[in-house]
Amino acid sequence: MNIVVVGIGQVGRHIVEMLEWERHDVVAIDDSPATIQEVEERHDVATLIGYGANDAILRQAGVESADLLVAVTNNDEVNLVTALAARRLGAKRAIARVQGQAWSDAREGVAYGMLGVDVVINPRLLLAQEVAKIARSHGALEVIDLANDRVELVQVELSKGCRMLKKPLSKLELPNTLVAAIVRNGELSVPGGADVLRQDDRIYLLGRRENIEEAEDLFTTSRQARSACIVGGGVIGTALARMLCADGANVMLIERDGDKARAVAEQLPQVTVLQGDGTDLALLKDERAAEVDLFVATSNEDETNLMSCLLAKRTGNTRTICVVHRPDYMEIYKQLGIDVVLSPRLVASDHILRFTRSREIKSLTVLEGGQAEVLEIIAPPDSRGVNVPLKRLNVPRGSLIAAIVGEGGVTIPRGDDVVNPGDTVIVLTTTRARAAISRLFQKRAL
């Protein structure tokens, strides 16, 4: 695909890097000469210095023949104008990122056709939605919806008291779910039936949405969060508070700025809003932050988020979620004991990259910093993977056909099951095995 990326900040860099790795033809545009120089030193892509919403710059980038334009500058209005200009000049599709409060009233993380732009993504709302999914789960550290919300992939950590430890996976009786991956000492593997689970393993469970909570209960003792403390009354914190209240949870929100605190209190009268510092240990103790089911730090300051979560841990809170705006620090936060670390910038880039896949690949989700991927693939009629029992397919080691979605519903497959033409196949694969598993469901060359 020919793709133009406007705005090379944290999100733009990640998108350019992934598009280059996938061998797309990329033009990167930014108005900072230093930023463009850095891109030229690190990536083999075309570059332009200039204002991305300018018609002359877009024409110079060849936007009239672009399959996709992605506008991810730090200015919402510039992104929207750039996307509209690109479509007017002939780009087949345009995506704009927005982040401000002015664009959050729709309460949707992804909007189609807003103001004439094909796709408008608000990563802060998307992140709030992800936290809300985690809050609804039974102890999950990550929740990923697949197959139009008919299949879920959840990550759970196995504690000492887990009943499923030291048992071969082939002996586990799971309700329409399977253990799709194991993360042990930071390394992800796709297990076989003889593998056993150990204390402190993190596992990815994949199954039908209606069965996933029952499966979670076999591995954890946690339940849906009925109370939460949120630090930060910005877009993420306000949206999350609204979502959790809609789920029936008791929500307390701490915001340092008085005007913001009053605005949230007016918008959400059912939320207990406190004006204060989320890093004030005395405040956290006085307000019994340790007693809530979930503690979430969502402010715009990474240091505040980290410190407030660490203090919440110190006071006894068992589940913490920390928003980090610099993705490079995510692994450090986890090493410090934070349960869940999320970045709106990675959320944005992951959603945008879904629109760059081939027609056969409906979606792609990256796991564990790129160690593995989850693919939703539409099986072409003439591909090698259709009309053959799975046990006869040469499925490469390090990959797993985890679910088949067809006219009969969702199947968690066994060896005798067959992929029919047009079915959606959900595959979990390590990056090494991706090419081989993808070839099973590619159109055959003429």
PyMOL commands that set and color helices and strands:
alter all, ss='L'
color gray80, all
select helices_A, chain A and resi 10-21+33-42+55-60+63-65+76-89+101-103+114-116+123-136+169-171+209-219+235-246+258-267+281-286+289-291+302-315+327-335+344-356+368-370+390-392+431-439
alter helices_A, ss='H'
color red, helices_A
select strands_A, chain A and resi 2-6+25-30+46-49+68-71+94-97+110-112+119-121+142-146+151-157+177-184+187-189+202-208+227-231+250-255+272-275+294-297+320-323+340-342+361-367+372-378+399-406+409-411+424-430
alter strands_A, ss='S'
color yellow, strands_A
deselect
rebuild
show_as cartoon
